[in-house]
Amino acid sequence: MTAFQSALDRPGPGVTRLVLSGDMVLGARDAMRTAFESVSQTDDPMVLLDFTEVRLVSSGAIGELVRCQSRLAASGREAFLVCPAGDVLETLMVADMHRLLPLHSDLASFLKGLPS
């Protein structure tokens, strides 16, 4: 099992990115909640939730993701998801996360879609 980690950065103007890595499983629930709360407290109008380095996603992680998206939407902010093809993407698709959050395969495709 790979330990869950997270970090915030700003890959573009008006965008905060939460970079997630490792296994998003029950044992990491408190760390996931803290990570999602930290991004909810930033001021940028767009939030990018980057799952590029995530290896495993549990149903509890999906629940935390939904709560994060709800908090962001309630504050009038947009959330986006980056997740390359693979097992994690398949799990998120089965959970219909692509219906809740616009999905991009990588950071470059997200940034390309931003207004200039």
NORZI-V431120 format. One record per pair of residues at least 4 apart in sequence whose ideal C-beta (glycine too) atoms are under 7 Angstrom apart, sorted by the first residue. I is the first residue (numbers start at 1). J is the second residue. D is the distance in Angstrom with one decimal. If there is no record, write none. Layout:
[[I & J & D] [I & J & D]]
This chain:
[[1 & 23 & 5.2] [2 & 22 & 4.2] [2 & 23 & 5.1] [2 & 55 & 5.5] [3 & 22 & 5.1] [4 & 22 & 4.2] [4 & 23 & 6.0] [4 & 24 & 5.8] [4 & 28 & 3.6] [4 & 31 & 5.1] [4 & 32 & 6.5] [5 & 21 & 5.0] [5 & 22 & 5.5] [6 & 18 & 6.1] [6 & 19 & 6.6] [6 & 20 & 5.2] [6 & 35 & 3.7] [7 & 19 & 4.9] [8 & 16 & 6.2] [8 & 17 & 7.0] [8 & 18 & 5.9] [8 & 38 & 6.3] [8 & 39 & 6.5] [9 & 17 & 5.3] [9 & 19 & 6.6] [10 & 15 & 6.3] [10 & 16 & 5.9] [10 & 17 & 7.0] [11 & 15 & 5.8] [11 & 17 & 5.1] [11 & 107 & 6.1] [11 & 111 & 6.5] [12 & 111 & 5.5] [12 & 114 & 5.9] [14 & 44 & 5.2] [14 & 45 & 5.3] [14 & 46 & 5.6] [15 & 44 & 5.6] [15 & 46 & 4.7] [15 & 48 & 5.9] [16 & 39 & 6.0] [16 & 42 & 4.3] [16 & 44 & 4.3] [16 & 47 & 5.3] [17 & 48 & 4.3] [17 & 50 & 5.4] [18 & 35 & 6.2] [18 & 39 & 4.3] [18 & 47 & 6.8] [18 & 49 & 5.4] [18 & 50 & 6.5] [19 & 50 & 4.7] [19 & 53 & 7.0] [20 & 24 & 6.8] [20 & 35 & 6.7] [20 & 50 & 6.3] [20 & 51 & 5.8] [20 & 53 & 6.9] [20 & 54 & 5.3] [21 & 53 & 3.5] [21 & 54 & 6.3] [22 & 54 & 6.9] [22 & 55 & 6.3] [23 & 28 & 6.6] [23 & 55 & 5.5] [23 & 56 & 4.2] [24 & 28 & 6.1] [24 & 32 & 5.9] [24 & 54 & 5.8] [24 & 56 & 6.5] [24 & 57 & 4.9] [24 & 58 & 6.2] [24 & 61 & 3.6] [25 & 56 & 6.1] [25 & 58 & 4.7] [26 & 58 & 5.9] [26 & 60 & 5.3] [28 & 32 & 5.5] [29 & 33 & 6.2] [29 & 60 & 5.5] [30 & 34 & 6.4] [31 & 35 & 6.3] [32 & 36 & 6.3] [32 & 61 & 5.9] [32 & 64 & 4.7] [33 & 37 & 6.2] [33 & 64 & 5.8] [34 & 38 & 6.4] [35 & 39 & 7.0] [36 & 40 & 6.5] [36 & 64 & 5.5] [36 & 67 & 6.9] [36 & 68 & 3.8] [37 & 41 & 6.6] [39 & 47 & 5.5] [39 & 68 & 6.9] [40 & 68 & 6.3] [40 & 71 & 4.6] [40 & 72 & 6.2] [45 & 77 & 5.5] [45 & 78 & 6.6] [46 & 77 & 7.0] [46 & 78 & 5.1] [46 & 80 & 6.7] [47 & 72 & 5.6] [47 & 77 & 6.0] [47 & 79 & 4.8] [48 & 80 & 5.0] [48 & 82 & 6.1] [48 & 110 & 6.0] [49 & 79 & 6.2] [49 & 80 & 7.0] [49 & 81 & 5.2] [50 & 82 & 4.5] [50 & 107 & 6.9] [51 & 81 & 6.6] [51 & 82 & 6.3] [51 & 83 & 4.1] [51 & 88 & 5.7] [52 & 82 & 5.9] [52 & 83 & 6.9] [52 & 84 & 5.9] [54 & 88 & 5.1] [57 & 61 & 4.8] [57 & 62 & 6.5] [57 & 88 & 5.4] [57 & 91 & 4.9] [57 & 92 & 6.6] [59 & 63 & 6.5] [60 & 64 & 6.6] [61 & 65 & 6.4] [62 & 66 & 6.5] [62 & 95 & 4.9] [62 & 97 & 6.9] [63 & 67 & 6.5] [64 & 68 & 6.4] [65 & 69 & 6.5] [65 & 97 & 6.8] [66 & 70 & 6.4] [66 & 100 & 6.9] [67 & 71 & 6.5] [68 & 72 & 6.4] [69 & 73 & 6.1] [69 & 79 & 4.9] [69 & 100 & 5.8] [69 & 101 & 6.0] [70 & 74 & 6.2] [71 & 75 & 6.7] [72 & 77 & 4.4] [72 & 79 & 4.7] [79 & 101 & 5.5] [80 & 101 & 6.2] [80 & 102 & 5.0] [80 & 104 & 6.4] [80 & 110 & 6.0] [81 & 97 & 6.5] [81 & 101 & 4.2] [81 & 102 & 7.0] [81 & 103 & 5.1] [82 & 104 & 5.0] [82 & 106 & 6.3] [82 & 107 & 6.0] [82 & 110 & 5.9] [83 & 88 & 5.9] [83 & 89 & 4.7] [83 & 92 & 6.0] [83 & 103 & 6.6] [84 & 89 & 6.7] [84 & 105 & 5.5] [84 & 106 & 6.2] [85 & 89 & 5.5] [85 & 105 & 6.9] [87 & 91 & 6.4] [88 & 92 & 6.4] [89 & 93 & 6.1] [90 & 94 & 6.4] [91 & 95 & 6.5] [92 & 97 & 4.2] [92 & 98 & 6.9] [93 & 98 & 5.8] [96 & 100 & 6.9] [97 & 101 & 5.8] [98 & 103 & 4.7] [104 & 109 & 4.6] [104 & 110 & 4.2] [105 & 109 & 5.6] [107 & 111 & 6.1] [108 & 112 & 6.1] [109 & 113 & 6.9]]
